[in-house]
Every structure is written in C-alpha cells, then in structure tokens.
C-alpha cells in the first residue's frame, strides 16, 4: 500500500507487511539439520537425486539462492525426469530474478509430476511476480484445489493478487478465509489492515494490526503494521515505540528506519530522523528514497548544501524520479537558483505524468520563477 499523505516532504512508501513474511520459512535449526543429514547421504551416495533436492530446498528456505540452485540443478542432472527438482530449481531461479527460466522449470515440474501440488503454487507465485494478476488468481485457485497442504498460503497470495488489481472485496474475502484456515497466523491480519488503511478505515486497520501482534508478538510484521497506522493517527510517540520493537526484532529492516524517521519528523526531531535515514542508507546504499527523504530533512534544517548532495545522489540512483526532481527544484528555489530550478521542473513535465504531486509542484514552481 502507499501510505496516505503522511507528507510529501518524505515520499514514503510503506508496506504494512514485511517481505520476509511472504513465505513460511522453517526455523533455522530445522533447515540446518536437513542440510547436515542430506550432506552425509550425498557423501555416501553422490548419485542420490532426492538428497540433493531436499538439501536444495533447505538452502532455499535459508535464502541461499546460489547453493539452492546448485543442489537443485545437481538433482536434475542425476535424474532429468525428477519433477520436484524442477520446482526446486525454479524457485532458485525466481530468487535470482530469472523469471523466464523459473516459469519454464515450473511448467516442466507440472508436466513430469502433475500430482505434486507445490509446483502449482510456485507457478502462480511467478505469475504474481510478473504482475500478471489474472493468471496469478487462476493459478492460486488451481493450487488451492491441487495442494490442500498449502491452501492457506495460496489463499493469502490470491488475496494479494486481488488487492493488486484493486479488487478489495475479493482480497478481504481471501484474507478472512485464510484466517479461518490458519487461526494462529498474523500475516492475513497485516494484509487486511492494509486494505482498511487504503480505504481510510484507520480504526479497523489498527484492530487488525493489534490482532497480528497478539498472535505473533515476536514477529516484526505486526509491530510494523501497528506503527504505520499510529503514524497516520498522529501518534508519533506510540509509532516510535512500535518501530523500536521492529528494529529490535529485525535490525536490517530498512523500511522501519525510513518510517520511524517520519515519526521523528512529526515530533520536529530531525536529528533523530536523520540518524534513521543514515542507518537506512548504511543498510541499503542504493536506496534512492532514503537519500530523497534525508535531503528533505536537511532542507528543513536549512542545510541546503547537504540536501542538494542527497538529492543529487538520489537522482544518480534513479534519474527519472519525478518526486526527487520536484523536490530538488524546490530546493533550488530556496537557494535562489532559478536556472536549475526551472531545469528540474521542466524535467518533471517532460516525463509521463505518473506522479500528480510532482507534476502539480513543477507547474506551480515554474509560475513563480522569473
């Protein structure tokens, strides 16, 4: 979801859910145990395709896409008709961003072993990754029918596909069904809260976030969900407490630092806001949004040179970002540099009008320039 106008000073995009919750990962100890056991088997029998496939799955669950790819590929070399191994390798391809090879492997997995349910879920996910939401919905529906063990996950993901299409009624219906399938899971509540948030139903969104935290208090997702809603409810102190919990649980969660900076800004504490932007940039140096937002904080503090340096870096990373161009144009106006302000505003208007705020700002800015 795109948060409502918390303020275009910080062009914050905030998703209520954490990407890591998009899949149910087995605990680390279990994955490590599988890897150790299958390694022993492979040492004793290097031609055991099943051992390679199972170890590849465990590497995938540990988010080690390269080792997963190696083991799944080894299983296929040993047994080219092993359908499950193609599903395994397809997931590794997907994690590596190779969508076409991933889809080819899922199709081959289904051709070789049409009774293996997870391949249908994987293929539907790939349609979702491609933003082909109609095929994703059809694919998840098929996965639910063929793969009862993963029906909960497929139902949630079908809801995500409906939400991406703007069909919030079907999305909410799927999230609610997922809650019934897995009453102990927080994820569907986090996602349903996003629908409520986007519809302006802030109290309902908060109720769902509270349910997520109650069900999984040790998960960062529910706390992040609640923190974002509290920012919207103009409770920066409560939001900061929740973001603190998020960063304690998931210290590398970049969006939490970016969003907490907004809460600090609401408290007129740009020193702490900049510290959070600094940490986000340290964790993810290629994040143009972090530079854009830190620049806005520097601009508000009157540190125009540091703001300009950050806007320049944001545009180096994302040269056609209309939000950054408009913000830099405003900074140039503040610096009485009409020439460069005009150039930035004209650059915004030369691009497809995908950002209304940036377009309106550029037109208005040009009207003030001499």
VENQUIUR-V634421 format. One record per residue. RES is the residue in one letter. PHI is phi as a letter, one per 30 degrees, with the letter a starting at -180 (* if undefined). Layout:
res,phi
RES,PHI
RES,PHI
This chain:
res,phi
X,*
X,c
X,d
X,d
X,d
X,e
X,k
X,d
X,e
X,c
X,d
X,d
X,c
X,b
X,c
X,d
X,c
X,c
X,e
X,d
X,d
X,d
X,b
X,d
X,c
X,d
X,d
X,e
X,d
X,d
X,d
X,d
X,d
X,d
X,d
X,d
X,d
X,d
X,d
X,d
X,d
X,d
X,d
X,d
X,b
X,d
X,c
X,d
X,d
X,d
X,d
X,d
X,d
X,d
X,d
X,d
X,d
X,d
X,d
X,d
X,d
X,d
X,i
X,c
X,d
X,d
X,d
X,d
X,d
X,d
X,d
X,d
X,d
X,d
X,d
X,d
X,d
X,d
X,b
X,d
X,c
X,d
X,e
X,d
X,d
X,d
X,d
X,e
X,d
X,d
X,d
X,d
X,e
X,d
X,d
X,d
X,i
X,c
X,d
X,d
X,d
X,d
X,d
X,d
X,d
X,d
X,d
X,d
X,d
X,d
X,d
X,d
X,b
X,d
X,c
X,d
X,d
X,e
X,d
X,d
X,d
X,d
X,d
X,d
X,d
X,d
X,e
X,d
X,d
X,d
X,i
X,c
X,d
X,d
X,d
X,d
X,d
X,d
X,d
X,d
X,d
X,d
X,d
X,d
X,d
X,c
X,b
X,e
X,d
X,c
X,d
X,e
X,d
X,d
X,d
X,d
X,d
X,d
X,d
X,d
X,d
X,d
X,d
X,d
X,d
X,i
X,c
X,d
X,d
X,d
X,d
X,d
X,d
X,d
X,d
X,d
X,d
X,d
X,d
X,d
X,d
X,b
X,d
X,c
X,c
X,d
X,e
X,d
X,d
X,e
X,d
X,d
X,d
X,d
X,d
X,e
X,e
X,d
X,d
X,i
X,c
X,d
X,d
X,d
X,d
X,d
X,e
X,d
X,d
X,d
X,d
X,d
X,d
X,d
X,d
X,b
X,d
X,c
X,c
X,d
X,e
X,d
X,d
X,d
X,e
X,d
X,d
X,d
X,d
X,d
X,d
X,d
X,d
X,i
X,c
X,d
X,d
X,d
X,d
X,d
X,d
X,d
X,d
X,e
X,d
X,e
X,d
X,d
X,d
X,b
X,d
X,c
X,d
X,d
X,d
X,d
X,d
X,d
X,d
X,d
X,d
X,d
X,d
X,d
X,d
X,d
X,c
X,h
X,c
X,d
X,d
X,d
X,d
X,d
X,d
X,d
X,d
X,e
X,d
X,d
X,d
X,d
X,d
X,b
X,d
X,c
X,d
X,d
X,d
X,d
X,d
X,e
X,d
X,d
X,e
X,d
X,d
X,d
X,d
X,d
X,d
X,i
X,c
X,d
X,d
X,d
X,d
X,d
X,d
X,d
X,d
X,d
X,d
X,d
X,d
X,d
X,d
X,b
X,d
X,c
X,d
X,d
X,d
X,d
X,e
X,d
X,d
X,d
X,d
X,d
X,d
X,d
X,d
X,d
X,d
X,h
X,c
X,d
X,d
X,d
X,d
X,d
X,d
X,d
X,d
X,d
X,d
X,d
X,d
X,d
X,c
X,e
X,d
X,c
X,b
X,d
X,e
X,d
X,d
X,d
X,d
X,d
X,d
X,d
X,d
X,d
X,d
X,c
X,d
X,c
